[in-house]
């Protein structure tokens, strides 16, 4: 028997897993086979070597372990209200134990005056401590399970799991039983001996055992390191392999810079290019003339001029007889890009078109032949561009504006829009930390615009409590009196669109009362509006007809109003750092001094206070991105898998495991440098594991 023993067996073959439990495990935590159980890692560990006396226990304790006897028990209530209570004594004091589920099960098994070890979380009820649903073992069974020897693993579970006896203790018992199989049927090693020796890594089976049942804190740390390294190593190996293939991929040759680029540079450039923009354009120019396909990531802070670089990059394609497209994540952003690029390129004779999900059938019917014939030279749009019905005459450059990551699959669809794949330039909305970039975009070359256009004054950011609104309104009136405009942004609460709308509407009505017509004009934009309604209200603000725009985060990207000098963010505590920084970037685009006001409740968590302090201290998007990653962890940055992570991450944390990531990356680079296609016999171990991880990711993708 081998690893296949754990990958092919049904969950119901595991001890303690009924068909019902198997369905719950599949639906709740994506555990399909015994191997998934072994790789469902604990989220924390509790020291079980310490015993408490009942006298020491209070509601402030997290978990306690006590030894003693049950001296009495009784049932209380009827039907759904039925519960079992027991008095547990350590010989000196007593504490109540309570069960709300499985009452008859415990009545049948608990013996009065028998010695037990109780483990659980104390709470205070009626002025007295009690433990609800404690873990309960006889002295003999606790000894067999090694429960009181040291660290005990704790597992994340859902309410549905708990209702089906799959709480942390229940899940732990199933996993411990499955671990016993490793003694006779060990997992096949996934890392070769030379890497394990060089990196001082624990052997796989010992690591799996110790992650669930640590011998001590040292072996736990070694097991965690081994499993984190392996996870990050295979992500990097996949990325490095793709990168090596891509830099050798045959690409279109852009041999010249001609009239389109030169005319735009001389006649339409809105402001002189910064040194950073010139450097990035040179890097792109070098890529597209080599005959290899460009796959490049363009990083830059909010307002650094990424879109201008993208526009000039598209003109390189046009100068060489090719078409270009720009793929945006939302219709609002696609419309904004279209308006900007249309106005810039039409005067130099470029045919620019827009294609989104809202494009009317009659317009689409005329547009598709124009794209296919090459008459449309630059196409701006959303996912609609990826549809099979959209055929290009000769697509040479594809720009992907990834406010929310489109992913490798969508990128590959663009590859097939031409017989020779077009050059690809990916832009990020805000800077992303180096470790995250290496994980999400490790298959791309990287360019960074680390300089803002000259003449812009740094945005001044202030934190304001919502109890001091009069001061805020006075400031808004003063700015409007100077001829400036103001954004007021409300958060999107994912759990409740209805509550969102109510908050926004209440805020709009309050502002209308404070800023009455005809002296003031307020427009509103939100997700429930039609595209036409959004455009109409946006236009009121862009044209200056409206002084104040009330909006949800739909304006996070896609609005460029140089005259807007104030960004008020309501309930700022609901936003992450990167989102706050991106919203702030909607102002500060003109020559006037701009301001961002973060309005919060008075009662704030420590982490929220830290976010507000960082925002008021710095405008540096790269610093903010690093702080955001540290504070939230990679799991919250668009979610882990949702953000396009190339493999499912179970244990590594990009926010805290940067050192391990770098070692894993170095190891993967060395392997690919020596064997780019992993053809050598000794590298078959990597091919097998990469194939398994790819299959696993597909299964995950199908159910998420």
N, C-alpha and C positions, 0 to 999 in steps of 0.2 A: 504493500500500500504506500501511497505517496500523497502529494498535494491534491491530486484528483479526488482522493477520498474525502476531502473537505469541500471541494468545489462542486461535486456532483450529487452528493447525498441530499436527500430531502431533510428539511428541518425537523420533521416529525420523527426522524431516526435519532435525534438527539434526546437524551434522557430528560424527561420533564416537559417536553414540548408536544402538546396536543395539537390536533388540526386547527382548533380555534386560536391557540396561542401562536401557531405558525403564521396564520393570516394576519394577526395583530402585529407581529414582528415585521412582516413584509410591508404592511401598510404604514406603520408608524415610524420605523427606523431603517427601512430598506435593507433588512437582513433576510436574504433569500436562501442561503446555504450555510452549513457549519463554519466555513471559512469566514463569512461575514460576522459571525458571532465572535470569532477569535480576534477580528480586527475592529470590533466595536469597543473602543478604548474607554477606560474610566475618565471622568472629568475631574475627579479629586480623590484624595486618600485620607483616611481617618486613622489615627493611632489607637489601636485596640489593646495595647499593652497596659494601659492605665485603667484601674478600677476606681469608681467613686463610691463614697459612702452616701447614703440618701440625704444625710444632713448637709452635704456639700452642694447638693443640686439646687439650681434656681432656674427661672425662665430664661436667664441670660446665657445658659449653656447651649452650645450648638448640638453636640451629641454626647451622650454619657453611656458608660457601661457599668452595670452593678451586678453583684452576685448575692443571691438570697433565695427565699422560698415564697411561694404563693400561699397565703394563709386563709384566704377566702375569695369566693367569686360569686357573682349574681348577674342575672339579666335584668335589664331595665327597658321599659317601653314595649310596644307591639308593632308588628308589621314592618314597615320601612323604618320606623323609629327604634326598632330593636337594637340594643347594643349590649355588649358584655363588659362588665367591669370587674377587676380583680385587685385585691390588696397584696402588694409585694413587700416583704420585709427583709431587711439585711440583718435582723437580730436586734436592732436598736431602734430604727425608725421605719416608717412604711411610706409607700407612694402608690398612687392609683395607676393601673394599666387599663386601657380602654380599646375595645375592638368594635368597629361599626360594620365591618364586613366579615364574612366567614365565621359568624358567631358559633354555629353548631360545630364547625370543624375544630375550633379551639376548645369548646366545651368537652368534646370527645377526647382531646389529647392532653389537656392540662391536668396535672395531678397535684392535689393539695399536699403541702409539706415536702414536695420533691424539690431538690436544689436546681436552680436554673441560672443561666447568665442572660441578662436582659440588656439590649442595646437599642437606643432610640433617642429621639429629640424631645426634651421636656418642654411642656407649655404650662401656663398657669390658667386654671379654670376654677372659679369660685374661691379665689384666694389660696388655692392649693395646687402644688405641682402634680402633673400627670404625664404619662407617656402614651400617646395613641399609636396603635399598631406597631409595637416594638418588635424587633427581631428577638427571637427566643430560642435558646438552645440548652439542652442538658449539658452538664459538665463533660460528659463523655463525647457527645457529638461536637461540642465546641473544640475539644482537644483534637478530634479527628480532622476537623476542618482547619485547624491551626488559626482559629479566629482570634485568639487572645495573644498571639505571638508578636504582633506588630501592626503593619500598615494594612488597612482594609480598603479595597477599591469601592468607589461609589459611581453609579451609572446614571446618566440622564434618562429619564423615562417620562412618558406622557400620562395624562389622566386615564386615557383609554387602556394603556398598558397596566396601570395600577388596578383598574377595575377587573382585569383579567389575570391578577396575581403575577404580574410582571413588573413589580416595583424594583428598586435597586437590589434588594436582597434576593428576590426571585430570579432576576436576570443573572445576578452573580452566581447563584447556585448552578444554573444551566451552563454558564460559561466554565465554571470550575469543573463540572463533570466532563465537558468537552475537552478541556485541557488534559485530562487524564489520557486521552487517546494519543497525545504527542509522545508518550513514553514508548508506545509500540508502533505508531505510525507518524513519524516526524514529518514536518513540512519540508519540502525541498528548499534549499538555500537559494535566495534571490540575489545575493551579492557574492562574487568570487572571492577566494581566499586572499588574493593579493590586495584588494581594496580593503577587506576587513582588517588585515594586518596593518596596512599603511595608516588607516584611519582609527585603528584601535577599537573596532566595533565588536560588540557582542554577537554571538551566533544567533541566527533567527529564532530557533525554537526556544532558546533560553530567554531571549528578549520578549517573545510573546508570553511566555510563562510569567516573567517578572513584571510585565506591565499590568497583568491582572492580579498576580499574587506575589508581591515583592518580598524577596528574602530580607531586605533591609533598604534604607534610603539610598545607599550607594548603588546597589544593583538596580533599583528603580531608575535612578538618574542615567545609568549606563543603558538600560533598556529603552528609555525615552530617546536618548541620543541616537541609538542605532536605528530606531524606527523613523525618527524625524529625518535623519540623513538619507535613508533609503527613499522615503517619500519625495524629498526635494531632489535627490539625485536623478530619479526617473523623470521628473518634470523637466529638469535641465537637460537630460540626455535626449528627450523627445524634442525639446526646443533647439538644441545644438545640431541635431541631425537634420531638422527642418531647415535651419539657417544655412547649413552647409549645402544642402540640396538647392536652396533658393539662390544662393550667390553663384551657383553654377548653372542655374536655369537660363536657357537661351532667352534673350529679351530683344525688344525693339531698339534700334539704334537711332537716337536723336543727334544727328551729326552737326546741326547748325542752330544758331540763334539768328532770327531774321526779323521781318517787318512787324509781326504781331507783338513780339516781346519788346522790340526796340521802340515802336510807336507808343506802346503802353508806358514804358519807362520814361520816355521823353515828354509825353503829352497828358497822361492820365494819373500818374502817381500822386496819391492824395497827400503824401508827405515824404520827405527823404527817407530812404531805407536806413535802418540802424546797422551798426557793424555786425550784430548777431544775425539779422536777416540776410545780409550779403553773404556771410559765412555759410549759412544754411543753403541758400540758393546755389552757391558754389559746390557744396557737397552733393546736392541733387543733380546738378549739371554733370559732375564727374560720374555719377551712377548711370545716368541715362545714355551716355555716349559709349559705354563699354561693350554693349552687345549682350549684357546679362540683365535679367529682370531686377528692377529696383523694388525692394520691400523695406520701406523706411518709416520710422516713427518720428513724428515732429512734436516735440514737447515745448511748451511755452506757457508763461503766466497769462492770466486774464488780461486782455488788452495789449498783448505784446506784438500783435500783427501776424498771427499764424495764417489767417484767411488771405491776407495780401500775398504771402509767400505761396500759398496754395494756388491762387489765381495766376501768379507769374509762372508757376510750375506747369499749369495747364496750357499756357501760351507756348511753352517749349514744345509741347505735343503738336499744337496747331502749326507752328513754324516748320514742322517736319511732315506735315500732311496727315496727321492723325487727329482723331476726336478725343475729347476729355469728358469725364463726368465727376460730379461731386455727390457723394451719398451722405445724407444727413439723417440723424436718428428720429427727428420729429418734423411734422409739417410746418410748424412755426419757424423752426430753424432753417428748413429748406426754403421757405418763402423769403426769409431774411437774407440768406445767401444769394438767392436768385435776384432779389431787388438790388443788392449791392453790386453783384458781379455783372448783371444786365446793364446797370447804369455806367459801370466802368468800361465794359468791353464793346457795347454797341457803337460808341463813337469811333472805334478803330475798325469797324466792319465785321465784328464777330457775331454769329448767330447763336444766341443763348436761349435755351428753352427750359421749362419746368415740368416735371412729371411726379405727381404724388398720388396717393389713394383717392384724393378728392378731385383729381383732374376729370372733368366731364367727358363722357363717352365720345361726344362729337369732336372735342379738342384732341383727345387721345387718338381718335381715328386718323386725324390729319398728321399728328405728331409722329406716330410710329413709322410711317413711310419716310418722313423727313430724317429720322435718326438712321434708318436703314440705308438711305441713299447717301448720307454724309452731309446733307444740307444743314442739319443741326450740328454745330461744331462743339458746343459745350452744353451738356445736359446736367441740370441740377435736380435732385429729387430725394425721395425716401426709399424704403425697401421696394417700392414699385419698380425701380430701375432693375432689380434683380430678377424680375419675372421673365419667363422664357419668351414671351411675346416681344420683349424689347431686344431688338437686334441692331447692332452697330455696323456701320460700313467698315470702320477701321479704328477701334478704340485703342488709344495708346497710353492714356494716363487716367487712373482712377484715384480720386481723393476720398478717403473715408473719415468723416468727422464723427468720432466715436464718443459722444457724450455718454451713451450707454454702449458698452462694447458690443459690436455686431458679431464678433467671433470668427473663428477660422473658416467655418462652413460658408458663411456669407462672402468672405474674402475669396474663397475658392470659386464661388459662382461668378465673380467678376473676372477671375482668371480665364474662364471659358467664354467670355464675351468676344474673344478674338482667337484666331488660330495660334498666334504667338501671344502669350499672356501679357496684358498691359502692365506698365509700371504702377506700383501701389505706394501711395503716401497716406499714412494714418495719422490723424491729428487727435490729441487729447484735449478735452475742454478745460481742464485744470491740470497743473503738474501732478505727476504721480511719483511716489518714492522709488528710489533705485531698486530696492528689493522686490517691490510689487511689479515694477516695469520688467525686471528679469524673469518674473514668473508668468505674467500675462502676455508680454511682448518680447520674450527672449529670442524669438525667431526673426526679429527685425533689427536693422541698423538704427541707430538713434541720433537724431539731431536736436539740439536744444537752443531755443531763443531765450537767452538769459538777460535781455536788455529791453526796457520799455522805450517807446518813441520819445524824443526830447520834447521838453516844454510842458509835460503833464505834471500837475502838482499832485503829490501823494494824497490819497483819500484820508480824511481824518475820521476815525471811528470812535463812537462813544456808546457806552452802555447806560441805558435809561430804564428805571423801574416803571411799570405801567401805572403806578399810583401818582406819577408826576406828569400827567398828560398835558396840562395847560402850558407847561414850559416847552414841551415838544411842539404843540400847535403854534405857539408864539414864534418858535424858530422857523417852522414851515411857512408861516405868513411872511416873515422877513425875507426868506429866500424867494418866494413867489413874487413879492414886491420888487425884487431885483430883476424879474423876468425869467427866473429859473423854473424848472419843473420838478415834481416829486413823485417817486414811486412809493407805494405802501403795499408791502407783500405779506400775505397770510400763509400759514403752513398748510400742506396737504396732510391730512390724517388718514393713512391708508385704510384703517379699520372702518372709517365712516365717511362716505362721500356726503351723506346728509348733514352730518355735523360740520364738515368742511364748508358746505354751502351756507349753512346757518351762520357760522363764524364770519365768513366773507361778507354776507349780506348785512349782518349786524354792524360790522366795521364800516361798510360803505354808507349805511344810513347814518351812523354816528358822525362820519366825516362830512356828509352832506349837511348835517345840522350845524356843524362847527364852521364849515366853509360854504356858506350859502351862495346860490346863484343870485344875481348875474355876475357878482364880483369874482366868483370862482367857478370853474367847470371841472367836474370829476367824471372820469370814465372808468369802466370796470371790465376786466377780462378774466374768464375762468373756464374750466374744462367742460362745462355743460353747454357752452355756446357753440353754435355752428362755426365753421371756418369763416363764413362771410361776416358773422357778427364779431368774431375776434378781430378780423382784418379791419373792419369798420372802426372799432374802438381803438385798436392799435394806431390806426391812421390819425385819429383825433389827437392822440398824444404826440405822435411823430411830427405832425404839422404844427403843433403848438396850440391847437384849439383848446385842448384840455390841460389844466395846470397840474392835476393829480391823477395818477393811474393807480387804481386799487386792483390787485391781482393775486392769484395764487402763484405757485412757483413756475407757471407756464412761461414767465418772463426770465426764468433763470438763465436761459440762453436765448439768443435770437432777437433781442431788441437793442438797437444802437441809436440812442438819442443824445447827441453831444450836449444839448441844452439842459438835460436832466442832471441836477447837481445834488439831490438828496435821495438816499435809499433808506426808507424806514422798514425794518423787518420786525413784524409783530410776532410774539411768542417765539423769540429767537432761540429759546432753550430747546425747541423741538427740532432744530436743525443741527446737522453735523458741521464740523469746521470747514470742510471743502465746499459744502453747499453754501454756507454763509459767505465764504470768500468769492464764490462764483456769482452770487447775487450782488455782492458789493461791487463786482466788476462791471455792473450795468451802468454805474456812474463813473465819473472821472475820465470821460472820453473827450472832453473839451478842454479849453484853456482855463476855465473857472475853477476855483476851489470847490471840491466836492466833499460830501459828508455821508457817512453811514451810521444810522442810529439803531442799535440793537435793543429792542424793547422786550423786557422779560417780567415774569412774576417776581415778587420780592423773595419768596422762599425758593431757594435753588440748591440743587445737589452740588457737592464739591466739584465734581467733574464738569458740570455746567459752568460754574464760576471760572474754572480753568480755561474753558473754551472762550468765554467772554474776555478774559485777560489776554489770551493769545491774539484774539481778533483786534483788540484795542491797541496792542503793542506793535504788531507788525503787519505789513502789506505784502510780505514775501510769500508768494504761493508755494514755493518749494519748501520753505520752512513749515508752512501750515500743513502741507500734505504729509510731511514726516510726523508732525505732531498728531494729526488726525489718525494716522496708521497706528501710532503708539497707543493712543487713547482708546481706539475702537477695535483694533485688531482687524486682520484681513477679513474675518467673517462678516463684518458689517459694511465693508466697502463694496456695495452692490451685492452683497452676499458672496459666499465663497465660490460655489459652483456657478451661480447665476452670472457672475462677472466674467465667465469665460475661462476660468482656471483650467489649464489643459488636462488635468487629472483630478480625481476626487481627493481632497485633502482631509485626512482623519486626525492627524496629530500635530503636524507642523504648523507653526504660526508665523506668517511672514513678518508680523509686527515685532516679534521678539527673537526669531531664530535666524537673523541675518548672517551671523558668523557661520552657522551650519550650512546655510544656503550657499555662501561663497565657497566653502570647502567642497560641497556637492557639485557646484558649477565647475570648479577647477578640475575635479575628477572627470566630469563628463566631457569637458573640452579636450582633455588629454586622450580620451578613448576615441572620440570622433576625429581628432586630428590624425590618429594612427590608422583608423579604419572607418571612413565616413559612412559606408553602407552597412557596417556591422556584418561583414561577410566572413571574417575569420572564425574558425571553429570555437576558439575560446570565448568569443563574444556571443555565442548562441544563447547564453543565459540571459543576456539583455534583450535579445529579440523576443524570446519567449515571454518575458515579464512585460515588455511593452505591449505585446499583442494581448495579453491578459488584461492589462490596465485599460486598453482601448475598448475591449469588449465590456468591461465593467462600467466604463463611463457611458457607453451607449445604453446599457440597461438603466443606469441612473437617469439619463436624459429622457428616456421613454416614460418614466413615471413621475418626473418632477414638473 
